[in-house]
Amino acid sequence: MKFKTKKEENWFNYFAFNQKNIEKISNIFGAAKLYAMGLMPVRGPIGFRKLDYEFAEKKLNIKVIMNQLEKSHFNVFGLVIKDTDGACTWDTKIGWNPTNRDLLGEFCDAGKDRNINILVSFTSMNDAYQGYLHPNRVSVHGKSGKKFGKQYRKGEISTHEEGEMRVELPKGVSIEKYKKEVPFLTGKIDEKEGKSRDARGKGYIPLTSFMCPNSKHVDYLLELAKEVVKNYPIKAFFADYIRYDGAFTDLCACSRCVEKFKEMYGKKAKMIKSKNWYDFKATTIVNYAQRLQETIKSINQDCITGWFCLPGPKKMFSRKRLGQDWTKLSSILDIASPMEYPYLMGTKDDGYYWKKLADLFYWYFVRNMKKRAHEFKSPVLAITNSVECNVEEMLKQMRGFDFGLGIAVFKYFGTSDEQWKALKKYAEEEIGLENLKYNA
């Protein structure tokens, strides 16, 4: 077969290479196509720029949520069981659960009653609570610099103010008292929402920490994974933030990483911003993926594993900033999940400029996937957004980012009534209900 462009050839080869793997995963899920909706329980009832533990504890209605998914023909429910704050939303003996509920258990029960598979998303290296509890496990800056108007110094840990999430205090509770429950909160507050799309949250500003992937934090993560896979009938376990902090290139330069780096490349090898440095980062993340894969499969061989990646240039972004080697990670874990959110950049509802900007990002994301398709050695289940975009933009993304296995949508809270109607119609008319059938 002749191809007009290299991207076209990459695209063809991706689908040809992964067809058997797609069928294998489809068989485990019991449907030809996966149709997933995600939910972040600690982010509150609107959008995703909040942390709201009171809502998760007292107001999150499992029955209403699962009825809506069933009505809209979703056959997979994706629950964020561990978010960037570090909250573990299951009955854990190891982690921190500020919701005081076994939300994962409740959703598993409701999913079984409705023939909806449960997929869990598990934030790995970003963990505000563990960063507060174990500052010695937080990534360390290898050089001084300035980011987002804030100065950071060489040798300091990478605990910084969270960029977008904010916390509103429960009624009648002071910040001093609430910090005893949520210790990574600062006393700083945004009184009003900012104009930019990444500054639309208001409330108290939390801290956030990217943990060192060569520290005991990894052992902690693996113990949490064991709890989940042993005790809950989940179909899939996806690692989010299986990477370094993309805002910096100098992480992590703690004594553990320096020692490991010198063992691998020699005592005189240059570290920060060297080829060896980027190789070292990628190897470290791959090692975590391998350990996570072995941990999960040793408990349940049929539990599908996955990981999330961000679209962008291979060398400048995936390699140098995130430390993600798409080929190696997708050779270890069963599914790759690109986070395709071009319309978080803007929407036509915000005006002509934002529409053009977001359309440009959509074009780039599609182009980037076609260019890099050959790097994936596993099937792809892309996740795209319904929040902060309109029906037209949501459907455009869903159609553009279905790479054979299906599509995932992000997220339940913030999806409008019009979007729910469109999601139901999309399942019926474009996917086909026969392709979504679940065989118990």
Contacts in CASP RR format, 6 or more apart in sequence:
PFRMAT RR
TARGET T0000
AUTHOR 0000-0000-0000
METHOD contacts of the structure
MODEL  1
MKFKTKKEENWFNYFAFNQKNIEKISNIFGAAKLYAMGLMPVRGPIGFRK
LDYEFAEKKLNIKVIMNQLEKSHFNVFGLVIKDTDGACTWDTKIGWNPTN
RDLLGEFCDAGKDRNINILVSFTSMNDAYQGYLHPNRVSVHGKSGKKFGK
QYRKGEISTHEEGEMRVELPKGVSIEKYKKEVPFLTGKIDEKEGKSRDAR
GKGYIPLTSFMCPNSKHVDYLLELAKEVVKNYPIKAFFADYIRYDGAFTD
LCACSRCVEKFKEMYGKKAKMIKSKNWYDFKATTIVNYAQRLQETIKSIN
QDCITGWFCLPGPKKMFSRKRLGQDWTKLSSILDIASPMEYPYLMGTKDD
GYYWKKLADLFYWYFVRNMKKRAHEFKSPVLAITNSVECNVEEMLKQMRG
FDFGLGIAVFKYFGTSDEQWKALKKYAEEEIGLENLKYNA
1 12 0 8 1.000
3 9 0 8 1.000
3 12 0 8 1.000
6 371 0 8 1.000
7 367 0 8 1.000
7 370 0 8 1.000
7 371 0 8 1.000
7 373 0 8 1.000
8 370 0 8 1.000
10 370 0 8 1.000
10 371 0 8 1.000
10 372 0 8 1.000
10 373 0 8 1.000
10 374 0 8 1.000
11 370 0 8 1.000
11 373 0 8 1.000
13 373 0 8 1.000
13 374 0 8 1.000
14 373 0 8 1.000
14 374 0 8 1.000
14 376 0 8 1.000
14 380 0 8 1.000
14 403 0 8 1.000
15 403 0 8 1.000
15 404 0 8 1.000
17 377 0 8 1.000
18 376 0 8 1.000
18 378 0 8 1.000
18 379 0 8 1.000
18 380 0 8 1.000
21 334 0 8 1.000
21 378 0 8 1.000
21 379 0 8 1.000
22 379 0 8 1.000
22 404 0 8 1.000
22 405 0 8 1.000
25 34 0 8 1.000
25 304 0 8 1.000
25 334 0 8 1.000
25 335 0 8 1.000
25 379 0 8 1.000
25 405 0 8 1.000
26 32 0 8 1.000
26 33 0 8 1.000
26 34 0 8 1.000
26 405 0 8 1.000
28 235 0 8 1.000
28 302 0 8 1.000
28 304 0 8 1.000
29 75 0 8 1.000
29 76 0 8 1.000
29 117 0 8 1.000
29 235 0 8 1.000
29 236 0 8 1.000
29 304 0 8 1.000
29 438 0 8 1.000
30 117 0 8 1.000
30 437 0 8 1.000
30 438 0 8 1.000
30 439 0 8 1.000
31 75 0 8 1.000
31 435 0 8 1.000
31 436 0 8 1.000
31 437 0 8 1.000
31 438 0 8 1.000
31 439 0 8 1.000
32 434 0 8 1.000
32 435 0 8 1.000
32 436 0 8 1.000
32 437 0 8 1.000
33 404 0 8 1.000
33 405 0 8 1.000
33 406 0 8 1.000
33 431 0 8 1.000
33 432 0 8 1.000
33 435 0 8 1.000
33 436 0 8 1.000
34 75 0 8 1.000
34 76 0 8 1.000
34 381 0 8 1.000
34 405 0 8 1.000
34 406 0 8 1.000
34 407 0 8 1.000
34 408 0 8 1.000
35 73 0 8 1.000
35 74 0 8 1.000
35 75 0 8 1.000
35 76 0 8 1.000
35 406 0 8 1.000
35 407 0 8 1.000
35 427 0 8 1.000
35 431 0 8 1.000
35 436 0 8 1.000
36 74 0 8 1.000
36 75 0 8 1.000
36 76 0 8 1.000
36 77 0 8 1.000
36 78 0 8 1.000
36 119 0 8 1.000
36 381 0 8 1.000
36 383 0 8 1.000
36 407 0 8 1.000
36 408 0 8 1.000
36 409 0 8 1.000
37 69 0 8 1.000
37 72 0 8 1.000
37 74 0 8 1.000
37 76 0 8 1.000
37 77 0 8 1.000
37 78 0 8 1.000
37 408 0 8 1.000
37 409 0 8 1.000
37 411 0 8 1.000
37 412 0 8 1.000
37 423 0 8 1.000
38 77 0 8 1.000
38 78 0 8 1.000
38 79 0 8 1.000
38 80 0 8 1.000
38 121 0 8 1.000
38 383 0 8 1.000
38 408 0 8 1.000
38 409 0 8 1.000
38 410 0 8 1.000
38 411 0 8 1.000
38 412 0 8 1.000
39 65 0 8 1.000
39 77 0 8 1.000
39 78 0 8 1.000
39 79 0 8 1.000
39 80 0 8 1.000
39 411 0 8 1.000
39 412 0 8 1.000
39 413 0 8 1.000
40 48 0 8 1.000
40 80 0 8 1.000
40 83 0 8 1.000
40 411 0 8 1.000
40 413 0 8 1.000
41 56 0 8 1.000
41 60 0 8 1.000
41 79 0 8 1.000
41 80 0 8 1.000
41 89 0 8 1.000
41 99 0 8 1.000
41 103 0 8 1.000
42 51 0 8 1.000
42 52 0 8 1.000
42 53 0 8 1.000
42 56 0 8 1.000
42 80 0 8 1.000
42 83 0 8 1.000
42 85 0 8 1.000
42 87 0 8 1.000
42 89 0 8 1.000
42 98 0 8 1.000
42 99 0 8 1.000
43 49 0 8 1.000
43 50 0 8 1.000
43 51 0 8 1.000
43 52 0 8 1.000
43 83 0 8 1.000
43 165 0 8 1.000
43 413 0 8 1.000
44 50 0 8 1.000
44 51 0 8 1.000
44 52 0 8 1.000
44 55 0 8 1.000
44 56 0 8 1.000
44 413 0 8 1.000
45 52 0 8 1.000
45 55 0 8 1.000
45 59 0 8 1.000
45 413 0 8 1.000
45 414 0 8 1.000
46 413 0 8 1.000
46 414 0 8 1.000
47 387 0 8 1.000
47 388 0 8 1.000
47 411 0 8 1.000
47 413 0 8 1.000
47 414 0 8 1.000
48 387 0 8 1.000
48 411 0 8 1.000
48 413 0 8 1.000
49 164 0 8 1.000
49 165 0 8 1.000
49 166 0 8 1.000
49 200 0 8 1.000
49 201 0 8 1.000
50 165 0 8 1.000
50 166 0 8 1.000
50 167 0 8 1.000
50 168 0 8 1.000
50 201 0 8 1.000
51 83 0 8 1.000
51 85 0 8 1.000
51 165 0 8 1.000
51 166 0 8 1.000
51 167 0 8 1.000
51 182 0 8 1.000
51 206 0 8 1.000
52 167 0 8 1.000
52 168 0 8 1.000
53 87 0 8 1.000
53 98 0 8 1.000
53 99 0 8 1.000
53 181 0 8 1.000
53 182 0 8 1.000
54 170 0 8 1.000
56 89 0 8 1.000
56 99 0 8 1.000
56 101 0 8 1.000
56 103 0 8 1.000
57 98 0 8 1.000
57 99 0 8 1.000
57 100 0 8 1.000
57 101 0 8 1.000
60 101 0 8 1.000
60 103 0 8 1.000
62 103 0 8 1.000
62 106 0 8 1.000
62 107 0 8 1.000
62 110 0 8 1.000
63 110 0 8 1.000
65 110 0 8 1.000
65 412 0 8 1.000
66 77 0 8 1.000
66 107 0 8 1.000
66 110 0 8 1.000
66 111 0 8 1.000
66 113 0 8 1.000
66 114 0 8 1.000
66 116 0 8 1.000
67 114 0 8 1.000
68 412 0 8 1.000
68 420 0 8 1.000
69 77 0 8 1.000
69 114 0 8 1.000
69 116 0 8 1.000
69 412 0 8 1.000
70 114 0 8 1.000
70 116 0 8 1.000
71 424 0 8 1.000
72 420 0 8 1.000
72 423 0 8 1.000
72 424 0 8 1.000
72 427 0 8 1.000
73 424 0 8 1.000
73 427 0 8 1.000
73 428 0 8 1.000
73 431 0 8 1.000
73 433 0 8 1.000
73 436 0 8 1.000
74 116 0 8 1.000
74 423 0 8 1.000
74 427 0 8 1.000
75 115 0 8 1.000
75 116 0 8 1.000
75 117 0 8 1.000
75 436 0 8 1.000
75 438 0 8 1.000
76 116 0 8 1.000
76 117 0 8 1.000
76 118 0 8 1.000
76 119 0 8 1.000
76 235 0 8 1.000
76 236 0 8 1.000
76 408 0 8 1.000
77 107 0 8 1.000
77 111 0 8 1.000
77 116 0 8 1.000
77 117 0 8 1.000
77 118 0 8 1.000
77 119 0 8 1.000
78 118 0 8 1.000
78 119 0 8 1.000
78 120 0 8 1.000
78 121 0 8 1.000
78 408 0 8 1.000
79 89 0 8 1.000
79 103 0 8 1.000
79 104 0 8 1.000
79 107 0 8 1.000
79 118 0 8 1.000
79 119 0 8 1.000
79 120 0 8 1.000
79 121 0 8 1.000
80 89 0 8 1.000
80 120 0 8 1.000
80 121 0 8 1.000
80 123 0 8 1.000
80 240 0 8 1.000
81 88 0 8 1.000
81 89 0 8 1.000
81 90 0 8 1.000
81 103 0 8 1.000
81 104 0 8 1.000
81 120 0 8 1.000
81 121 0 8 1.000
81 122 0 8 1.000
81 228 0 8 1.000
82 88 0 8 1.000
82 89 0 8 1.000
82 121 0 8 1.000
82 122 0 8 1.000
82 123 0 8 1.000
82 224 0 8 1.000
83 123 0 8 1.000
84 123 0 8 1.000
84 126 0 8 1.000
84 127 0 8 1.000
84 128 0 8 1.000
84 162 0 8 1.000
84 165 0 8 1.000
84 208 0 8 1.000
84 241 0 8 1.000
85 127 0 8 1.000
85 128 0 8 1.000
85 129 0 8 1.000
85 165 0 8 1.000
85 182 0 8 1.000
85 184 0 8 1.000
85 206 0 8 1.000
85 208 0 8 1.000
86 96 0 8 1.000
86 123 0 8 1.000
86 127 0 8 1.000
86 128 0 8 1.000
86 129 0 8 1.000
86 130 0 8 1.000
87 96 0 8 1.000
87 97 0 8 1.000
87 98 0 8 1.000
87 99 0 8 1.000
87 129 0 8 1.000
88 94 0 8 1.000
88 95 0 8 1.000
88 96 0 8 1.000
88 97 0 8 1.000
88 224 0 8 1.000
89 97 0 8 1.000
89 99 0 8 1.000
89 101 0 8 1.000
89 103 0 8 1.000
89 104 0 8 1.000
90 97 0 8 1.000
90 102 0 8 1.000
90 103 0 8 1.000
90 104 0 8 1.000
90 105 0 8 1.000
90 227 0 8 1.000
90 228 0 8 1.000
90 231 0 8 1.000
90 232 0 8 1.000
91 97 0 8 1.000
91 102 0 8 1.000
91 104 0 8 1.000
91 105 0 8 1.000
91 231 0 8 1.000
92 224 0 8 1.000
92 227 0 8 1.000
93 227 0 8 1.000
94 220 0 8 1.000
94 223 0 8 1.000
94 224 0 8 1.000
94 227 0 8 1.000
95 220 0 8 1.000
95 224 0 8 1.000
96 129 0 8 1.000
98 181 0 8 1.000
98 182 0 8 1.000
104 118 0 8 1.000
104 120 0 8 1.000
104 228 0 8 1.000
104 232 0 8 1.000
104 234 0 8 1.000
105 232 0 8 1.000
107 118 0 8 1.000
108 118 0 8 1.000
108 232 0 8 1.000
108 233 0 8 1.000
108 234 0 8 1.000
110 116 0 8 1.000
111 117 0 8 1.000
111 118 0 8 1.000
112 233 0 8 1.000
115 438 0 8 1.000
115 440 0 8 1.000
116 438 0 8 1.000
117 235 0 8 1.000
117 236 0 8 1.000
117 438 0 8 1.000
118 232 0 8 1.000
118 233 0 8 1.000
118 234 0 8 1.000
118 235 0 8 1.000
118 236 0 8 1.000
119 234 0 8 1.000
119 235 0 8 1.000
119 236 0 8 1.000
119 237 0 8 1.000
119 238 0 8 1.000
119 304 0 8 1.000
120 228 0 8 1.000
120 232 0 8 1.000
120 234 0 8 1.000
120 236 0 8 1.000
120 237 0 8 1.000
120 238 0 8 1.000
121 238 0 8 1.000
121 240 0 8 1.000
121 308 0 8 1.000
122 221 0 8 1.000
122 224 0 8 1.000
122 225 0 8 1.000
122 228 0 8 1.000
122 237 0 8 1.000
122 238 0 8 1.000
122 239 0 8 1.000
122 240 0 8 1.000
123 240 0 8 1.000
123 241 0 8 1.000
124 221 0 8 1.000
124 239 0 8 1.000
124 240 0 8 1.000
124 241 0 8 1.000
124 242 0 8 1.000
124 288 0 8 1.000
125 139 0 8 1.000
125 210 0 8 1.000
125 211 0 8 1.000
125 213 0 8 1.000
125 217 0 8 1.000
125 241 0 8 1.000
125 242 0 8 1.000
125 243 0 8 1.000
125 244 0 8 1.000
125 245 0 8 1.000
126 208 0 8 1.000
126 209 0 8 1.000
126 210 0 8 1.000
126 211 0 8 1.000
126 241 0 8 1.000
126 245 0 8 1.000
127 209 0 8 1.000
127 211 0 8 1.000
127 217 0 8 1.000
128 162 0 8 1.000
128 184 0 8 1.000
128 206 0 8 1.000
128 207 0 8 1.000
128 208 0 8 1.000
128 209 0 8 1.000
129 183 0 8 1.000
129 184 0 8 1.000
130 137 0 8 1.000
130 209 0 8 1.000
130 211 0 8 1.000
130 217 0 8 1.000
130 220 0 8 1.000
131 137 0 8 1.000
131 138 0 8 1.000
131 159 0 8 1.000
131 184 0 8 1.000
131 209 0 8 1.000
131 211 0 8 1.000
132 159 0 8 1.000
132 183 0 8 1.000
132 184 0 8 1.000
132 207 0 8 1.000
132 209 0 8 1.000
134 215 0 8 1.000
134 216 0 8 1.000
134 217 0 8 1.000
135 157 0 8 1.000
135 159 0 8 1.000
135 209 0 8 1.000
136 215 0 8 1.000
137 211 0 8 1.000
137 212 0 8 1.000
137 215 0 8 1.000
137 216 0 8 1.000
137 217 0 8 1.000
138 157 0 8 1.000
138 158 0 8 1.000
138 159 0 8 1.000
138 209 0 8 1.000
138 210 0 8 1.000
138 211 0 8 1.000
138 212 0 8 1.000
139 157 0 8 1.000
139 158 0 8 1.000
139 209 0 8 1.000
139 210 0 8 1.000
139 211 0 8 1.000
139 212 0 8 1.000
139 244 0 8 1.000
139 245 0 8 1.000
139 251 0 8 1.000
139 252 0 8 1.000
139 254 0 8 1.000
140 155 0 8 1.000
140 156 0 8 1.000
140 157 0 8 1.000
140 158 0 8 1.000
140 212 0 8 1.000
140 251 0 8 1.000
140 252 0 8 1.000
140 253 0 8 1.000
140 254 0 8 1.000
140 257 0 8 1.000
141 152 0 8 1.000
141 153 0 8 1.000
141 154 0 8 1.000
141 155 0 8 1.000
141 156 0 8 1.000
141 157 0 8 1.000
141 158 0 8 1.000
141 248 0 8 1.000
141 250 0 8 1.000
141 251 0 8 1.000
141 253 0 8 1.000
142 154 0 8 1.000
142 155 0 8 1.000
142 250 0 8 1.000
142 251 0 8 1.000
142 253 0 8 1.000
142 271 0 8 1.000
142 272 0 8 1.000
143 154 0 8 1.000
143 250 0 8 1.000
143 253 0 8 1.000
143 272 0 8 1.000
144 151 0 8 1.000
144 152 0 8 1.000
144 153 0 8 1.000
144 154 0 8 1.000
145 151 0 8 1.000
145 152 0 8 1.000
145 153 0 8 1.000
146 152 0 8 1.000
147 160 0 8 1.000
147 247 0 8 1.000
147 248 0 8 1.000
148 160 0 8 1.000
148 161 0 8 1.000
148 163 0 8 1.000
148 247 0 8 1.000
150 160 0 8 1.000
150 161 0 8 1.000
152 158 0 8 1.000
152 160 0 8 1.000
154 250 0 8 1.000
154 253 0 8 1.000
155 253 0 8 1.000
157 209 0 8 1.000
158 209 0 8 1.000
158 210 0 8 1.000
158 245 0 8 1.000
158 248 0 8 1.000
158 251 0 8 1.000
158 252 0 8 1.000
159 207 0 8 1.000
159 208 0 8 1.000
159 209 0 8 1.000
160 207 0 8 1.000
160 208 0 8 1.000
161 186 0 8 1.000
161 188 0 8 1.000
161 205 0 8 1.000
161 206 0 8 1.000
161 207 0 8 1.000
161 208 0 8 1.000
162 205 0 8 1.000
162 206 0 8 1.000
162 207 0 8 1.000
162 208 0 8 1.000
163 198 0 8 1.000
163 199 0 8 1.000
163 205 0 8 1.000
163 208 0 8 1.000
164 198 0 8 1.000
164 199 0 8 1.000
164 200 0 8 1.000
164 201 0 8 1.000
165 201 0 8 1.000
165 206 0 8 1.000
166 190 0 8 1.000
166 201 0 8 1.000
166 202 0 8 1.000
166 203 0 8 1.000
166 204 0 8 1.000
166 205 0 8 1.000
166 206 0 8 1.000
167 178 0 8 1.000
167 182 0 8 1.000
167 185 0 8 1.000
167 203 0 8 1.000
167 204 0 8 1.000
167 205 0 8 1.000
167 206 0 8 1.000
168 202 0 8 1.000
168 203 0 8 1.000
168 204 0 8 1.000
169 175 0 8 1.000
169 178 0 8 1.000
169 204 0 8 1.000
170 178 0 8 1.000
175 185 0 8 1.000
175 187 0 8 1.000
175 204 0 8 1.000
178 185 0 8 1.000
179 185 0 8 1.000
182 206 0 8 1.000
184 206 0 8 1.000
184 207 0 8 1.000
184 208 0 8 1.000
184 209 0 8 1.000
185 204 0 8 1.000
185 205 0 8 1.000
185 206 0 8 1.000
185 207 0 8 1.000
186 204 0 8 1.000
186 205 0 8 1.000
186 206 0 8 1.000
186 207 0 8 1.000
187 204 0 8 1.000
187 205 0 8 1.000
188 204 0 8 1.000
188 205 0 8 1.000
189 202 0 8 1.000
189 203 0 8 1.000
189 204 0 8 1.000
189 205 0 8 1.000
190 199 0 8 1.000
190 201 0 8 1.000
190 202 0 8 1.000
190 203 0 8 1.000
190 205 0 8 1.000
191 202 0 8 1.000
191 203 0 8 1.000
192 202 0 8 1.000
193 199 0 8 1.000
193 200 0 8 1.000
193 201 0 8 1.000
193 202 0 8 1.000
194 200 0 8 1.000
194 201 0 8 1.000
197 344 0 8 1.000
197 345 0 8 1.000
197 346 0 8 1.000
197 388 0 8 1.000
210 241 0 8 1.000
210 244 0 8 1.000
210 245 0 8 1.000
210 251 0 8 1.000
210 252 0 8 1.000
211 217 0 8 1.000
212 252 0 8 1.000
212 254 0 8 1.000
212 256 0 8 1.000
212 257 0 8 1.000
213 244 0 8 1.000
213 252 0 8 1.000
213 284 0 8 1.000
213 285 0 8 1.000
213 287 0 8 1.000
213 288 0 8 1.000
214 252 0 8 1.000
214 254 0 8 1.000
214 256 0 8 1.000
214 257 0 8 1.000
214 260 0 8 1.000
214 284 0 8 1.000
215 254 0 8 1.000
215 256 0 8 1.000
218 288 0 8 1.000
218 291 0 8 1.000
221 288 0 8 1.000
221 292 0 8 1.000
222 291 0 8 1.000
222 292 0 8 1.000
222 295 0 8 1.000
225 237 0 8 1.000
225 292 0 8 1.000
225 295 0 8 1.000
225 296 0 8 1.000
226 295 0 8 1.000
226 299 0 8 1.000
228 234 0 8 1.000
228 237 0 8 1.000
229 237 0 8 1.000
229 295 0 8 1.000
229 296 0 8 1.000
229 299 0 8 1.000
229 300 0 8 1.000
229 303 0 8 1.000
230 299 0 8 1.000
234 303 0 8 1.000
235 303 0 8 1.000
235 304 0 8 1.000
236 303 0 8 1.000
236 304 0 8 1.000
236 305 0 8 1.000
236 306 0 8 1.000
236 334 0 8 1.000
236 335 0 8 1.000
237 296 0 8 1.000
237 303 0 8 1.000
237 304 0 8 1.000
237 305 0 8 1.000
237 306 0 8 1.000
238 305 0 8 1.000
238 306 0 8 1.000
238 307 0 8 1.000
238 308 0 8 1.000
238 335 0 8 1.000
238 337 0 8 1.000
239 289 0 8 1.000
239 292 0 8 1.000
239 305 0 8 1.000
239 306 0 8 1.000
239 307 0 8 1.000
239 308 0 8 1.000
239 333 0 8 1.000
240 307 0 8 1.000
240 308 0 8 1.000
241 308 0 8 1.000
242 285 0 8 1.000
242 288 0 8 1.000
242 289 0 8 1.000
242 307 0 8 1.000
242 308 0 8 1.000
242 324 0 8 1.000
242 329 0 8 1.000
243 285 0 8 1.000
243 309 0 8 1.000
243 322 0 8 1.000
243 323 0 8 1.000
243 324 0 8 1.000
244 251 0 8 1.000
244 252 0 8 1.000
244 281 0 8 1.000
244 285 0 8 1.000
244 321 0 8 1.000
244 322 0 8 1.000
244 323 0 8 1.000
245 251 0 8 1.000
246 317 0 8 1.000
246 321 0 8 1.000
246 322 0 8 1.000
247 321 0 8 1.000
248 321 0 8 1.000
249 272 0 8 1.000
249 273 0 8 1.000
249 320 0 8 1.000
249 321 0 8 1.000
250 272 0 8 1.000
250 273 0 8 1.000
253 271 0 8 1.000
253 272 0 8 1.000
257 280 0 8 1.000
257 284 0 8 1.000
258 271 0 8 1.000
260 280 0 8 1.000
260 284 0 8 1.000
261 269 0 8 1.000
261 271 0 8 1.000
261 276 0 8 1.000
261 277 0 8 1.000
261 280 0 8 1.000
262 269 0 8 1.000
264 276 0 8 1.000
264 280 0 8 1.000
264 283 0 8 1.000
265 276 0 8 1.000
265 280 0 8 1.000
269 276 0 8 1.000
270 276 0 8 1.000
270 277 0 8 1.000
271 277 0 8 1.000
273 320 0 8 1.000
278 319 0 8 1.000
278 320 0 8 1.000
278 323 0 8 1.000
281 323 0 8 1.000
282 319 0 8 1.000
282 323 0 8 1.000
282 324 0 8 1.000
282 325 0 8 1.000
282 328 0 8 1.000
284 323 0 8 1.000
285 323 0 8 1.000
285 324 0 8 1.000
285 325 0 8 1.000
285 329 0 8 1.000
286 325 0 8 1.000
286 328 0 8 1.000
286 329 0 8 1.000
286 332 0 8 1.000
289 307 0 8 1.000
289 328 0 8 1.000
289 329 0 8 1.000
289 332 0 8 1.000
289 333 0 8 1.000
290 332 0 8 1.000
292 305 0 8 1.000
292 333 0 8 1.000
293 305 0 8 1.000
293 332 0 8 1.000
293 333 0 8 1.000
296 303 0 8 1.000
296 305 0 8 1.000
297 303 0 8 1.000
297 305 0 8 1.000
304 334 0 8 1.000
304 335 0 8 1.000
305 333 0 8 1.000
305 334 0 8 1.000
305 335 0 8 1.000
306 333 0 8 1.000
306 334 0 8 1.000
306 335 0 8 1.000
306 336 0 8 1.000
306 337 0 8 1.000
307 329 0 8 1.000
307 330 0 8 1.000
307 333 0 8 1.000
307 335 0 8 1.000
307 336 0 8 1.000
307 337 0 8 1.000
308 337 0 8 1.000
308 338 0 8 1.000
308 339 0 8 1.000
308 383 0 8 1.000
309 318 0 8 1.000
309 322 0 8 1.000
309 324 0 8 1.000
309 326 0 8 1.000
309 329 0 8 1.000
309 336 0 8 1.000
309 337 0 8 1.000
309 338 0 8 1.000
309 339 0 8 1.000
310 317 0 8 1.000
310 318 0 8 1.000
310 322 0 8 1.000
310 338 0 8 1.000
310 339 0 8 1.000
311 338 0 8 1.000
311 339 0 8 1.000
311 340 0 8 1.000
311 364 0 8 1.000
311 365 0 8 1.000
311 368 0 8 1.000
311 369 0 8 1.000
312 318 0 8 1.000
312 364 0 8 1.000
312 368 0 8 1.000
313 368 0 8 1.000
314 326 0 8 1.000
314 372 0 8 1.000
314 375 0 8 1.000
318 324 0 8 1.000
318 325 0 8 1.000
318 326 0 8 1.000
319 325 0 8 1.000
326 336 0 8 1.000
326 372 0 8 1.000
326 375 0 8 1.000
326 376 0 8 1.000
327 375 0 8 1.000
327 376 0 8 1.000
327 377 0 8 1.000
329 336 0 8 1.000
330 336 0 8 1.000
330 375 0 8 1.000
330 376 0 8 1.000
330 377 0 8 1.000
330 378 0 8 1.000
331 377 0 8 1.000
331 378 0 8 1.000
333 378 0 8 1.000
334 378 0 8 1.000
334 379 0 8 1.000
335 378 0 8 1.000
335 379 0 8 1.000
335 380 0 8 1.000
335 381 0 8 1.000
335 405 0 8 1.000
336 376 0 8 1.000
336 378 0 8 1.000
336 379 0 8 1.000
336 380 0 8 1.000
336 381 0 8 1.000
337 380 0 8 1.000
337 381 0 8 1.000
337 382 0 8 1.000
337 383 0 8 1.000
337 408 0 8 1.000
338 369 0 8 1.000
338 380 0 8 1.000
338 382 0 8 1.000
338 383 0 8 1.000
338 401 0 8 1.000
339 382 0 8 1.000
339 383 0 8 1.000
340 365 0 8 1.000
340 369 0 8 1.000
340 382 0 8 1.000
340 383 0 8 1.000
340 384 0 8 1.000
340 397 0 8 1.000
340 401 0 8 1.000
341 384 0 8 1.000
341 385 0 8 1.000
341 410 0 8 1.000
342 358 0 8 1.000
342 359 0 8 1.000
342 361 0 8 1.000
342 362 0 8 1.000
342 364 0 8 1.000
342 365 0 8 1.000
342 397 0 8 1.000
343 358 0 8 1.000
343 361 0 8 1.000
343 362 0 8 1.000
343 385 0 8 1.000
343 388 0 8 1.000
343 389 0 8 1.000
343 393 0 8 1.000
343 394 0 8 1.000
343 397 0 8 1.000
344 385 0 8 1.000
344 387 0 8 1.000
344 388 0 8 1.000
344 389 0 8 1.000
345 354 0 8 1.000
345 357 0 8 1.000
345 358 0 8 1.000
345 361 0 8 1.000
346 354 0 8 1.000
346 355 0 8 1.000
346 357 0 8 1.000
346 358 0 8 1.000
346 388 0 8 1.000
346 389 0 8 1.000
347 354 0 8 1.000
347 355 0 8 1.000
347 358 0 8 1.000
347 388 0 8 1.000
347 389 0 8 1.000
347 390 0 8 1.000
347 393 0 8 1.000
348 354 0 8 1.000
348 355 0 8 1.000
348 358 0 8 1.000
348 390 0 8 1.000
348 392 0 8 1.000
348 393 0 8 1.000
349 390 0 8 1.000
358 389 0 8 1.000
358 393 0 8 1.000
362 396 0 8 1.000
362 397 0 8 1.000
365 401 0 8 1.000
366 400 0 8 1.000
366 401 0 8 1.000
369 382 0 8 1.000
369 401 0 8 1.000
369 403 0 8 1.000
379 403 0 8 1.000
379 404 0 8 1.000
379 405 0 8 1.000
380 403 0 8 1.000
380 404 0 8 1.000
380 405 0 8 1.000
381 403 0 8 1.000
381 405 0 8 1.000
381 406 0 8 1.000
381 407 0 8 1.000
381 408 0 8 1.000
382 401 0 8 1.000
382 402 0 8 1.000
382 403 0 8 1.000
382 407 0 8 1.000
382 408 0 8 1.000
383 407 0 8 1.000
383 408 0 8 1.000
383 409 0 8 1.000
383 410 0 8 1.000
384 394 0 8 1.000
384 397 0 8 1.000
384 398 0 8 1.000
384 401 0 8 1.000
384 407 0 8 1.000
384 408 0 8 1.000
384 409 0 8 1.000
384 410 0 8 1.000
385 394 0 8 1.000
385 397 0 8 1.000
385 409 0 8 1.000
385 410 0 8 1.000
385 411 0 8 1.000
386 394 0 8 1.000
386 409 0 8 1.000
386 410 0 8 1.000
386 411 0 8 1.000
386 414 0 8 1.000
386 415 0 8 1.000
386 416 0 8 1.000
386 419 0 8 1.000
386 423 0 8 1.000
387 410 0 8 1.000
387 411 0 8 1.000
387 413 0 8 1.000
387 414 0 8 1.000
387 415 0 8 1.000
389 397 0 8 1.000
390 418 0 8 1.000
390 419 0 8 1.000
391 416 0 8 1.000
391 418 0 8 1.000
391 419 0 8 1.000
391 422 0 8 1.000
394 409 0 8 1.000
394 419 0 8 1.000
394 422 0 8 1.000
395 422 0 8 1.000
395 426 0 8 1.000
398 407 0 8 1.000
398 409 0 8 1.000
398 426 0 8 1.000
399 430 0 8 1.000
401 407 0 8 1.000
406 431 0 8 1.000
409 415 0 8 1.000
409 423 0 8 1.000
415 423 0 8 1.000
427 433 0 8 1.000
427 436 0 8 1.000
END
